[in-house]
Amino acid sequence: RKVLPATVFVGGISHLFDGNSIFSAKSSPSTTSCEAPTAMPWKEKTNNNNPFLAPQLPETVLRKRMTSVGRFSLKSETKDNRSIPTFFLALTGEKKKEDDEGNNKNSKTVSTSNASDTAIHKFSPRKIFTVSDFEDAWLEQDMPSRHPRFHSTVCSEQEYFEETHHVHPPSSSSSSSSTAFGSEEGEGEESSMQTKIKAELDRHASETMHFSVYRQDLRNRLQHMLMLPLDVSDKLWEVKISNGLLGTSGAISRAKVDAIRKANRISSPPPQQPLPKVNGVTLSRTTTKGGLWRAATQEAESIPMESVLLFRSHHALADGASIMAAFSDLCDEAEEIRAELEAKLKQWKRKGGGPKKSALRRMLSRLLRLLKMCLWLSFGTLGALVYQGYLQITTPTNPFDAVREDAERKGLSLSGRSISWCDAAPLEEVKRIAEIIGKSKGIAVTVNDLFVSCVTSAVARQLTEHEELMAPVVDARKRNTNVPRSINVVVPVHMRGGVILPNESVGNNIGAFVTRCPGEMKFDAVDGGAGAMSCPSSERLHQVHKSLLYSKRSPAPFVSHHMAKFCSEYIPEEWAKSIFQRANANACVAVSNTRGYDKKLHIRGMTVESVAGFLPLPPGIPVGVVVQSYAGTMSLTLTAEKWAVPDADKFLSWVVDEYQRLRVEASQLEEKQTSAKLL
């Protein structure tokens, strides 16, 4: 091929092949099990008299069957309840020096405008995260091979993922063979493959304007991403990237922003030099070797920046916890995280080790474990179904139904979302509070128990506020919005603990259970004393713990997971929507718990300061809360119907208020324990 040009070869001896061009592909009569026979209309249209016209081969598409839960998410979503998990990452700091060499060749500074500042700030491209950086990180971490589903779409029948072959990077064998036959050809093939992958990523990643109004712009954009439908036949996910001054978006809390600015001042303090004078006039800045322009450039480059990455994906791709875990593979610490996970798996396998048992004892122990599992599944499934039926019968209406009817009567909009997020407390403090209160009650309280208790308290206060607002409109004797003594709560459960095992890709490993938690709680004074009142916070936490513990020990999440599979396979779409809405047993709120990493991660050298995921509301549930931990901080996010929660920030403040009451009580209990030890 290198010696004889293709044009001479085709034009000179193509007549020896019975008038057929050597570039004409010959279809194979056999097809693989995952590929459908594709018609080749180009063979009839090919002009054999023109040797320079090569036919275009049809694109090969790999079809993989969707997960049952993914198909169920497509069937069960409604116009007002899209099954689209959304989350954002907030980055700060500087990229690695070697990552920015290509950008510095073309430009030294980048400009951005902010509505709060009339001046145009110029800053180094090393302090911002662009689409090009995202694509480079995607390729460096080998995301197309680890999670090929990100490069898939859903077919028109909504039964299969369609994955085009050209998005895969070359394998090690192909790269070695290309090196053996010619390094230039191998490098060219790899470069062409990367170009195709980046072209594919350009459909998913885009840059947009940064946020000008603190928190409000980001809130509106999150609401838009949660409500806007996603065409799964075109793409299953997308990310929008914006860059601006640190602290302008609200994605990073004010406390973290102040800490970052303080750290920057300590690490690079301003030079203490007297201001120079020119012709008796004192200049406003010190001069450097490069003059005033160089001094201004150095000052501008010291301005801290932030980059916000807004992600959203359809539940057909994977559940929200799996998506967030998959994007940890995009971080610089991906190899370290996978190594830690493998070490924990090996430790879990060695758990229970000791003196080596005989083959007979090992076989008997396995049979005993299998028998226990069968008994747990059979009796536990029966108990879970009976408990679900009990909740369905005893909760005929949702406490927020009357609020919705009142909103309709007043002509208020029933669409839209109330969005809010905040950092609640340090993780170690939350664990300490749960430990102290649990020890006083003789129970093992978890972090999830504590925040579910706080959320149920906020729901009760929200219903009380609605009742007070509706009092002038509805006669008190006819009002049926009294805050119930108990409410139902939906708790999603990830089957793998919110992680992706080694050599596995994203999926829909999600289940859920419904449990009954206390609503409005009224306590009487003890021993007749006005000041000796039982603490409602600890008692609420105790009851929430008992309710959650019963459901956690049952196979309810597995039952719901397999019920979703059954509905996706055999139930019509309209029935699936009805079943999905009724299965929540008129729950008021869904509370999801996501466990993050205990230290800060980095993407191409930039620090991930904040992570916040938002729960897509299932049909019939007006409030959704996500409790998540990252880098030693517990954070909360809220997604709610606007008619149910008009002020999302106030709702989260109620959650934090309940947490502070638990904190005060834990402090008092700890003081009593300390004084008792001294005595």
C-alpha positions as MATLAB code, in Angstrom:
seq = 'RKVLPATVFVGGISHLFDGNSIFSAKSSPSTTSCEAPTAMPWKEKTNNNNPFLAPQLPETVLRKRMTSVGRFSLKSETKDNRSIPTFFLALTGEKKKEDDEGNNKNSKTVSTSNASDTAIHKFSPRKIFTVSDFEDAWLEQDMPSRHPRFHSTVCSEQEYFEETHHVHPPSSSSSSSSTAFGSEEGEGEESSMQTKIKAELDRHASETMHFSVYRQDLRNRLQHMLMLPLDVSDKLWEVKISNGLLGTSGAISRAKVDAIRKANRISSPPPQQPLPKVNGVTLSRTTTKGGLWRAATQEAESIPMESVLLFRSHHALADGASIMAAFSDLCDEAEEIRAELEAKLKQWKRKGGGPKKSALRRMLSRLLRLLKMCLWLSFGTLGALVYQGYLQITTPTNPFDAVREDAERKGLSLSGRSISWCDAAPLEEVKRIAEIIGKSKGIAVTVNDLFVSCVTSAVARQLTEHEELMAPVVDARKRNTNVPRSINVVVPVHMRGGVILPNESVGNNIGAFVTRCPGEMKFDAVDGGAGAMSCPSSERLHQVHKSLLYSKRSPAPFVSHHMAKFCSEYIPEEWAKSIFQRANANACVAVSNTRGYDKKLHIRGMTVESVAGFLPLPPGIPVGVVVQSYAGTMSLTLTAEKWAVPDADKFLSWVVDEYQRLRVEASQLEEKQTSAKLL';
ca = [
       0.000    0.000    0.000;
       2.896    2.330    0.669;
       4.559    1.710   -2.726;
       1.640    1.562   -5.137;
      -0.984    4.314   -4.874;
      -4.516    3.104   -4.470;
      -5.702    5.074   -7.468;
      -3.294    3.357   -9.862;
      -4.051    0.002   -8.322;
      -7.802    0.340   -8.712;
      -7.717    2.016  -12.111;
      -5.149   -0.377  -13.541;
      -6.303   -3.860  -12.645;
      -9.814   -3.512  -11.268;
     -11.145   -5.010  -14.533;
      -9.609   -8.339  -13.519;
     -12.210   -8.668  -10.786;
     -15.241   -8.910  -13.114;
     -15.907   -5.182  -12.908;
     -16.350   -5.196   -9.118;
     -14.272   -2.741   -7.092;
     -11.978   -4.257   -4.498;
     -13.461   -1.842   -1.982;
     -16.909   -3.445   -2.237;
     -17.675   -5.151    1.049;
     -19.002   -8.675    1.020;
     -21.735   -9.345    3.558;
     -21.296  -12.365    5.750;
     -24.250  -14.766    5.908;
     -23.829  -15.235    9.674;
     -24.510  -12.668   12.387;
     -23.731  -12.646   16.077;
     -26.407  -13.194   18.680;
     -26.334   -9.548   19.740;
     -26.447   -8.037   16.264;
     -29.380   -7.985   13.878;
     -28.833   -8.517   10.124;
     -28.457   -5.092    8.522;
     -29.591   -4.347    5.003;
     -26.936   -2.975    2.641;
     -28.666   -0.690    0.156;
     -25.361    0.866   -0.849;
     -24.444   -2.198   -2.933;
     -27.196   -1.511   -5.429;
     -26.378    2.209   -5.631;
     -22.628    1.805   -6.078;
     -21.378    2.964   -9.443;
     -18.952    0.229  -10.499;
     -17.719    2.299  -13.435;
     -16.176    4.837  -11.045;
     -13.147    3.219   -9.351;
     -12.650    6.213   -7.043;
     -16.087    5.919   -5.399;
     -15.744    3.677   -2.345;
     -18.990    2.511   -0.717;
     -19.794    3.553    2.854;
     -20.017    0.571    5.148;
     -23.040    0.522    7.462;
     -22.318    1.395   11.093;
     -22.233   -1.639   13.362;
     -24.392   -1.247   16.452;
     -24.155   -3.498   19.490;
     -27.473   -4.057   21.233;
     -27.543   -5.001   24.893;
     -30.668   -5.748   26.822;
     -31.615   -3.079   29.354;
     -31.935   -3.848   33.031;
     -35.430   -4.561   34.265;
     -35.359   -1.624   36.671;
     -34.178    0.625   33.832;
     -37.138   -0.388   31.691;
     -39.426    0.067   34.690;
     -38.144    3.647   35.131;
     -39.147    4.404   31.543;
     -42.595    2.912   32.078;
     -43.336    4.465   35.453;
     -42.196    8.066   34.936;
     -44.818   10.729   34.298;
     -44.824   14.183   32.783;
     -44.458   15.864   36.176;
     -42.237   13.184   37.728;
     -39.247   12.584   35.489;
     -36.905    9.800   36.536;
     -33.764   11.909   36.126;
     -31.270   11.975   39.038;
     -29.268   15.223   39.117;
     -26.184   16.286   41.046;
     -23.403   18.841   40.900;
     -19.687   18.946   41.645;
     -17.928   22.167   42.658;
     -14.191   22.374   41.892;
     -11.562   24.834   43.039;
      -7.792   25.138   42.890;
      -5.481   24.726   39.924;
      -5.058   22.001   37.370;
      -1.861   20.033   37.044;
       0.801   21.978   35.214;
       1.228   19.403   32.478;
      -2.523   19.526   31.774;
      -2.494   23.200   30.843;
       0.432   23.362   28.427;
      -1.824   23.003   25.395;
      -4.180   25.730   26.590;
      -1.350   28.157   27.297;
      -0.115   27.896   23.726;
      -3.163   29.749   22.457;
      -4.126   32.056   25.321;
      -2.656   33.208   28.587;
      -5.828   34.460   30.246;
      -9.537   33.859   30.021;
     -12.269   36.433   30.629;
     -15.550   36.040   32.430;
     -18.219   38.491   33.497;
     -20.314   38.558   36.599;
     -23.471   40.563   37.103;
     -22.306   41.629   40.562;
     -19.098   43.133   39.179;
     -18.941   45.536   36.281;
     -15.274   44.836   35.667;
     -14.089   41.995   33.473;
     -11.826   39.658   35.394;
      -8.999   37.879   33.618;
      -7.679   34.707   35.137;
      -5.391   31.836   34.314;
      -6.911   28.873   32.430;
      -5.320   26.619   35.030;
      -8.012   27.727   37.507;
     -11.017   26.731   35.410;
     -12.383   23.400   34.232;
     -13.465   23.209   30.589;
     -15.101   20.656   28.311;
     -11.671   19.820   26.930;
     -10.477   18.999   30.457;
     -13.514   16.797   30.983;
     -12.861   14.914   27.748;
      -9.171   14.468   28.558;
      -9.985   13.133   32.030;
     -12.592   10.823   30.506;
      -9.990    9.292   28.194;
      -7.166    9.201   30.738;
      -9.281    7.252   33.221;
     -10.443    4.855   30.474;
     -14.117    5.560   31.115;
     -15.334    4.230   27.722;
     -14.016    0.768   28.604;
     -14.972    0.796   32.281;
     -18.493    2.109   31.742;
     -19.470    1.647   28.073;
     -23.118    2.276   28.901;
     -22.339    6.005   29.034;
     -21.883    5.813   25.251;
     -25.219    4.102   24.646;
     -28.726    5.144   23.778;
     -32.090    3.415   24.098;
     -33.660    1.872   21.026;
     -37.119    2.845   19.838;
     -38.654   -0.279   21.405;
     -37.177    0.758   24.794;
     -35.871   -2.744   25.335;
     -32.173   -2.513   24.419;
     -29.176   -0.250   24.740;
     -27.625    0.594   21.396;
     -23.878    1.027   21.614;
     -21.803    2.146   18.648;
     -18.434    0.435   18.323;
     -16.408    3.504   17.485;
     -16.518    4.900   20.989;
     -14.273    2.148   22.370;
     -10.588    2.936   22.751;
      -8.146    0.502   21.117;
      -7.337   -2.534   23.204;
      -3.856   -3.390   24.376;
      -3.520   -6.178   21.821;
      -4.448   -3.936   18.945;
      -2.106   -1.225   20.145;
       0.772   -3.679   20.422;
       0.114   -5.052   16.974;
      -0.027   -1.577   15.525;
       3.305   -0.819   17.138;
       4.810   -3.943   15.632;
       3.668   -3.160   12.097;
       4.268    0.576   12.228;
       4.297    3.070   15.063;
       3.042    5.920   12.911;
       0.035    3.924   11.771;
      -0.755    2.826   15.349;
      -0.470    6.341   16.684;
      -2.668    7.617   13.895;
      -5.311    4.988   14.618;
      -5.277    5.794   18.336;
      -5.493    9.524   17.658;
      -8.397    8.958   15.289;
     -10.151    6.810   17.900;
      -9.721    9.486   20.569;
     -11.043   12.106   18.180;
     -14.174   10.021   17.615;
     -14.682    9.554   21.346;
     -14.307   13.283   21.956;
     -16.776   13.966   19.166;
     -19.176   11.615   20.946;
     -18.577   13.407   24.272;
     -19.282   16.784   22.678;
     -22.921   15.706   22.458;
     -22.997   15.231   26.235;
     -20.727   17.953   27.648;
     -21.197   21.673   27.084;
     -20.107   24.945   28.650;
     -22.587   27.533   29.852;
     -22.636   30.907   31.595;
     -21.795   31.007   35.272;
     -24.303   31.961   37.948;
     -24.735   35.616   38.834;
     -27.406   35.588   41.575;
     -26.148   33.717   44.617;
     -27.868   30.276   44.921;
     -30.955   31.391   43.013;
     -29.501   30.883   39.528;
     -28.156   27.464   40.465;
     -31.502   26.597   42.059;
     -33.396   27.524   38.882;
     -31.022   25.549   36.706;
     -31.341   22.473   38.926;
     -35.124   22.724   38.756;
     -34.939   22.965   34.975;
     -32.684   19.902   34.730;
     -34.948   17.857   37.003;
     -38.120   18.717   35.089;
     -36.881   18.829   31.483;
     -37.415   15.514   29.652;
     -34.347   13.692   28.374;
     -34.541   12.042   24.944;
     -33.073    8.627   25.713;
     -32.901    7.750   22.019;
     -30.378   10.582   21.600;
     -28.398   10.485   24.874;
     -28.769    9.167   28.393;
     -26.808   11.831   30.276;
     -25.364   15.296   29.980;
     -23.102   17.652   31.901;
     -23.029   21.445   31.852;
     -19.842   23.198   32.972;
     -19.535   26.811   34.119;
     -16.689   28.847   35.621;
     -16.688   32.005   37.701;
     -15.439   33.727   40.819;
     -15.277   31.651   43.974;
     -18.500   31.810   46.005;
     -20.751   33.346   43.345;
     -22.876   30.279   42.622;
     -23.614   28.998   46.128;
     -22.518   25.469   45.239;
     -19.806   25.841   47.887;
     -20.969   26.968   51.319;
     -19.825   30.292   52.724;
     -17.852   28.559   55.481;
     -15.867   26.574   52.916;
     -15.352   29.665   50.752;
     -13.961   31.583   53.718;
     -11.664   28.673   54.576;
     -10.368   28.491   50.979;
      -9.686   32.225   50.855;
      -7.946   32.112   54.213;
      -5.770   29.212   53.040;
      -4.882   31.125   49.864;
      -3.862   34.190   51.874;
      -1.665   32.082   54.131;
      -0.043   30.159   51.278;
       0.625   33.235   49.108;
       0.613   36.415   51.206;
       0.814   39.715   49.319;
       4.302   41.271   49.106;
       4.933   43.849   51.806;
       6.643   46.538   49.739;
       6.225   50.300   49.932;
       4.180   51.771   47.095;
       6.430   53.462   44.535;
       6.166   57.096   43.483;
       6.401   58.505   39.960;
       6.854   62.287   39.643;
       5.749   62.649   43.236;
       2.534   60.637   42.711;
       2.083   57.412   44.740;
       1.077   54.472   42.548;
      -1.795   52.238   43.549;
       0.259   49.040   43.221;
       3.873   47.967   43.419;
       5.884   47.578   40.250;
       7.492   44.321   39.189;
      10.105   43.367   36.691;
       7.529   43.335   33.924;
       6.087   46.728   34.829;
       2.568   47.674   35.892;
       0.927   45.298   33.400;
       2.836   42.344   34.801;
       1.863   43.370   38.335;
      -1.805   43.589   37.341;
      -1.584   40.168   35.676;
      -0.098   38.576   38.780;
      -2.821   40.126   40.918;
      -5.547   38.870   38.577;
      -4.102   35.362   38.540;
      -4.354   35.229   42.336;
      -8.168   35.597   42.205;
      -9.720   32.280   43.408;
     -12.103   30.657   40.933;
     -14.699   27.894   41.011;
     -16.002   25.456   38.423;
     -19.464   23.895   38.719;
     -20.289   20.660   36.872;
     -24.026   19.973   36.633;
     -24.815   16.337   35.805;
     -28.099   14.697   35.016;
     -28.875   11.230   33.692;
     -31.911    9.081   33.113;
     -32.638    6.270   35.527;
     -32.581    3.915   32.537;
     -28.791    4.367   32.481;
     -28.254    3.652   36.188;
     -29.472    4.659   39.608;
     -28.218    7.893   41.144;
     -25.885    6.231   43.664;
     -24.231    4.179   40.926;
     -23.802    7.269   38.733;
     -22.082    9.178   41.533;
     -19.900    6.158   42.309;
     -19.018    5.782   38.626;
     -17.852    9.371   38.400;
     -15.351    8.629   41.156;
     -13.509    6.715   38.421;
     -13.045   10.104   36.781;
     -10.987   11.360   39.728;
      -7.232   11.298   40.090;
      -7.576    8.941   43.077;
      -9.536    6.341   41.085;
      -6.818    3.675   41.294;
      -6.436    4.244   45.031;
     -10.195    3.943   45.572;
     -10.362    0.693   43.609;
      -7.394   -0.705   45.542;
      -9.068    0.139   48.867;
     -12.292   -1.488   47.728;
     -10.490   -4.663   46.682;
      -8.672   -4.757   50.025;
     -11.990   -4.453   51.884;
     -13.463   -7.260   49.792;
     -10.515   -9.525   50.594;
     -10.835   -8.645   54.263;
     -14.545   -9.459   54.160;
     -13.827  -12.826   52.543;
     -11.275  -13.647   55.237;
     -13.716  -12.607   57.958;
     -14.628  -15.443   60.235;
     -11.354  -17.183   59.562;
      -9.540  -19.181   62.185;
      -8.408  -22.744   62.418;
      -8.978  -24.552   59.182;
     -12.135  -26.648   59.223;
     -12.548  -30.039   57.706;
     -14.349  -30.463   54.405;
     -17.389  -31.943   56.152;
     -17.683  -29.032   58.592;
     -17.305  -26.502   55.771;
     -20.053  -28.224   53.813;
     -22.354  -28.335   56.845;
     -21.751  -24.650   57.623;
     -22.585  -23.717   54.041;
     -25.761  -25.766   54.164;
     -26.701  -24.099   57.439;
     -26.161  -20.635   55.958;
     -28.218  -21.608   52.921;
     -31.025  -22.865   55.151;
     -31.002  -19.633   57.157;
     -31.094  -17.623   53.941;
     -34.063  -19.598   52.619;
     -35.981  -19.189   55.883;
     -35.183  -15.466   55.969;
     -36.319  -14.978   52.383;
     -39.521  -16.989   52.725;
     -40.773  -15.731   56.097;
     -39.221  -12.294   55.646;
     -40.876  -11.805   52.262;
     -44.223  -12.825   53.697;
     -43.763  -10.435   56.615;
     -42.706   -7.586   54.294;
     -45.780   -8.076   52.092;
     -48.092   -8.211   55.119;
     -46.530   -5.037   56.565;
     -46.850   -3.286   53.204;
     -50.512   -4.250   53.033;
     -51.024   -3.007   56.588;
     -49.532    0.379   55.660;
     -51.711    0.552   52.549;
     -54.911   -0.139   54.491;
     -54.186    2.098   57.469;
     -53.031    5.062   55.349;
     -55.880    5.670   52.883;
     -54.796    9.246   52.100;
     -51.629   11.260   51.976;
     -51.425   14.058   54.581;
     -50.408   16.429   51.775;
     -53.547   15.674   49.712;
     -55.517   18.384   51.505;
     -52.663   20.828   50.864;
     -52.800   20.014   47.163;
     -56.567   20.501   47.075;
     -56.166   23.870   48.788;
     -53.519   24.886   46.229;
     -55.872   23.927   43.384;
     -58.688   25.897   44.983;
     -56.461   28.968   45.246;
     -55.315   28.616   41.643;
     -51.670   27.989   42.525;
     -49.375   26.202   40.109;
     -48.993   22.489   40.765;
     -45.778   22.145   38.749;
     -42.225   23.063   39.589;
     -39.778   22.074   42.274;
     -38.499   23.612   45.489;
     -34.740   23.080   45.650;
     -32.289   23.654   48.478;
     -29.013   22.277   49.839;
     -26.772   22.901   52.842;
     -23.920   21.510   54.926;
     -25.490   20.180   58.113;
     -22.672   19.129   60.456;
     -19.278   17.404   60.693;
     -19.558   13.645   60.260;
     -17.622   12.803   63.435;
     -19.923   15.024   65.492;
     -23.000   13.288   64.076;
     -21.544    9.875   64.892;
     -20.747   11.006   68.430;
     -24.287   12.299   69.000;
     -25.781    9.050   67.706;
     -23.474    7.059   69.968;
     -24.293    9.054   73.117;
     -28.070    9.025   72.613;
     -28.046    5.380   71.563;
     -26.106    4.388   74.670;
     -28.592    6.242   76.877;
     -31.491    4.407   75.213;
     -29.730    1.051   75.013;
     -29.867    0.945   71.221;
     -27.407    1.308   68.345;
     -28.441    4.531   66.573;
     -27.037    5.120   63.100;
     -26.412    8.333   61.193;
     -29.307    7.477   58.887;
     -31.648    7.016   61.864;
     -30.696   10.422   63.216;
     -31.372   12.358   60.029;
     -34.573   10.466   59.198;
     -35.803   11.557   62.626;
     -34.840   15.162   61.842;
     -36.607   15.026   58.458;
     -39.837   13.641   59.940;
     -39.817   16.498   62.462;
     -39.481   18.998   59.602;
     -42.359   17.328   57.725;
     -44.571   17.641   60.798;
     -43.700   21.342   61.114;
     -44.436   21.859   57.410;
     -47.872   20.252   57.777;
     -48.528   22.364   60.868;
     -47.699   25.516   58.934;
     -50.063   24.521   56.125;
     -52.783   23.869   58.693;
     -52.336   27.335   60.178;
     -52.405   28.984   56.753;
     -55.562   27.106   55.773;
     -57.394   27.903   59.028;
     -58.967   31.180   57.805;
     -60.226   29.456   54.656;
     -61.599   26.205   56.018;
     -63.784   25.821   59.062;
     -61.843   24.180   61.886;
     -64.610   21.621   62.424;
     -64.493   20.549   58.774;
     -60.732   20.736   58.378;
     -59.172   17.321   57.758;
     -55.541   18.409   57.601;
     -54.698   17.712   61.236;
     -51.076   16.661   61.419;
     -51.080   12.864   61.822;
     -49.399   11.145   64.710;
     -47.519    8.956   62.223;
     -46.355    9.314   58.624;
     -44.970    6.852   56.104;
     -41.416    7.268   54.846;
     -39.818    5.675   51.772;
     -36.137    4.759   52.129;
     -34.270    3.773   48.919;
     -31.584    1.125   49.430;
     -28.632    0.411   47.147;
     -27.967   -3.322   46.907;
     -24.181   -2.840   46.788;
     -23.904   -0.200   49.470;
     -23.530    2.670   47.001;
     -20.307    1.345   45.446;
     -19.382   -0.298   42.158;
     -17.414   -3.500   42.595;
     -14.159   -3.988   40.658;
     -14.593   -5.054   37.026;
     -18.256   -4.032   37.123;
     -20.034   -1.202   35.349;
     -22.962    0.993   36.330;
     -26.381   -0.544   36.769;
     -29.733   -0.264   38.515;
     -29.050   -2.005   41.821;
     -31.700   -0.160   43.775;
     -34.568   -1.189   46.010;
     -36.697    0.528   48.641;
     -38.914   -0.046   51.637;
     -41.718    1.887   53.329;
     -41.797    2.323   57.076;
     -43.967    4.184   59.562;
     -42.336    6.961   61.574;
     -43.737    9.396   64.159;
     -45.340   12.584   62.870;
     -46.618   15.139   65.351;
     -45.492   14.265   68.893;
     -46.873   15.870   72.051;
     -45.242   15.294   75.429;
     -46.624   15.936   78.873;
     -44.633   17.190   81.820;
     -43.085   14.549   84.030;
     -43.908   14.502   87.771;
     -46.111   17.532   87.264;
     -43.194   19.894   86.881;
     -43.363   22.502   84.176;
     -39.622   22.355   83.576;
     -39.264   18.560   83.715;
     -40.530   17.821   80.250;
     -39.469   14.768   78.280;
     -37.251   15.656   75.348;
     -39.244   15.020   72.148;
     -36.155   14.804   69.948;
     -34.605   11.765   71.622;
     -37.961    9.997   71.914;
     -38.679   10.601   68.243;
     -35.236    9.257   67.378;
     -35.899    6.154   69.472;
     -39.160    5.403   67.634;
     -37.617    6.090   64.218;
     -34.781    3.693   65.022;
     -37.191    0.883   65.905;
     -39.214    1.390   62.719;
     -36.171    1.491   60.466;
     -34.519   -1.459   62.186;
     -37.534   -3.695   61.528;
     -37.566   -2.817   57.824;
     -33.788   -3.045   57.437;
     -33.748   -6.586   58.778;
     -36.459   -7.687   56.370;
     -35.902   -8.507   52.675;
     -38.236   -5.630   51.695;
     -35.625   -3.912   49.439;
     -35.021   -7.150   47.541;
     -38.760   -7.732   47.204;
     -39.312   -4.257   45.777;
     -36.376   -4.683   43.397;
     -37.748   -7.928   41.983;
     -41.298   -6.566   41.895;
     -40.003   -3.754   39.676;
     -38.407   -6.371   37.442;
     -41.686   -8.265   37.206;
     -43.650   -5.118   36.376;
     -41.210   -4.122   33.650;
     -41.490   -7.528   32.007;
     -45.169   -8.374   32.215;
     -47.212   -5.309   33.236;
     -48.491   -2.686   30.754;
     -47.163    0.828   31.056;
     -50.337    2.394   32.505;
     -50.605   -0.332   35.114;
     -46.922    0.053   36.006;
     -47.418    3.771   36.680;
     -50.403    3.057   38.911;
     -48.607    0.313   40.825;
     -45.522    2.503   41.310;
     -47.636    5.333   42.713;
     -49.666    3.102   45.028;
     -46.653    1.139   46.283;
     -45.438    4.070   48.388;
     -48.411    3.636   50.762;
     -49.189    7.382   50.664;
     -45.750    8.260   52.001;
     -45.002   11.922   52.736;
     -41.270   11.877   52.129;
     -38.468    9.800   50.623;
     -35.107    9.908   52.419;
     -32.022    8.575   50.647;
     -28.642    8.120   52.305;
     -25.460    8.279   50.194;
     -22.067    7.543   51.695;
     -19.230    9.473   50.094;
     -15.466    9.367   50.492;
     -13.802   10.484   53.708;
     -11.295   12.751   51.969;
     -11.430   15.277   49.167;
     -11.037   14.004   45.621;
      -9.400   15.716   42.650;
     -10.080   15.845   38.919;
      -7.009   16.740   36.886;
      -5.528   18.373   39.966;
      -8.552   20.517   40.870;
     -10.133   19.846   44.261;
     -13.726   18.637   44.464;
     -14.956   20.871   47.286;
     -18.664   20.030   47.232;
     -20.906   17.219   46.012;
     -24.710   17.402   46.123;
     -27.211   14.943   44.658;
     -30.931   15.633   44.198;
     -33.600   12.958   44.333;
     -36.116   12.779   41.463;
     -39.545   12.707   43.077;
     -41.440    9.439   42.535;
     -45.112    9.844   41.612;
     -47.223   10.539   44.698;
     -44.375   11.564   47.029;
     -44.170   15.369   47.450;
     -40.863   15.617   49.371;
     -37.453   14.029   48.740;
     -34.346   14.459   50.896;
     -30.830   13.168   50.252;
     -28.474   12.768   53.213;
     -24.885   12.434   52.044;
     -21.392   12.537   53.457;
     -18.236   13.748   51.733;
     -14.803   14.647   53.100;
     -16.001   14.504   56.712;
     -19.071   16.734   56.208;
     -22.736   15.746   56.278;
     -24.848   17.643   53.761;
     -28.554   17.731   52.927;
     -30.420   18.353   49.693;
     -34.137   18.868   49.220;
     -36.345   18.301   46.184;
     -40.041   18.985   46.790;
     -43.241   20.034   45.091;
     -43.639   23.805   45.291;
     -47.184   23.545   46.584;
     -46.024   21.183   49.362;
     -42.860   23.049   50.415;
     -43.079   26.711   49.347;
     -39.813   27.651   51.105;
     -37.146   24.968   50.686;
     -34.537   26.837   52.741;
     -36.924   27.054   55.691;
     -37.611   23.313   55.495;
     -33.904   22.464   55.688;
     -33.520   24.950   58.559;
     -36.155   22.946   60.430;
     -34.129   19.783   59.814;
     -31.005   21.475   61.171;
     -32.967   22.839   64.171;
     -34.002   19.315   65.137;
     -30.403   18.193   64.789;
     -29.278   21.021   67.084;
     -31.804   19.911   69.709;
     -30.348   16.405   69.552;
     -26.889   17.916   69.820;
     -27.849   19.852   72.961;
     -29.367   16.777   74.534;
     -26.295   14.684   73.708;
     -24.112   17.329   75.320;
     -26.226   17.220   78.496;
     -26.117   13.428   78.583;
     -22.355   13.458   78.138;
     -21.971   15.907   81.033;
     -24.104   13.641   83.243;
     -22.019   10.612   82.280;
     -18.807   12.498   83.024;
     -20.036   13.714   86.421;
     -21.249   10.200   87.281;
     -17.773    8.818   86.565;
     -16.160   11.458   88.765;
     -18.501   10.640   91.642;
];
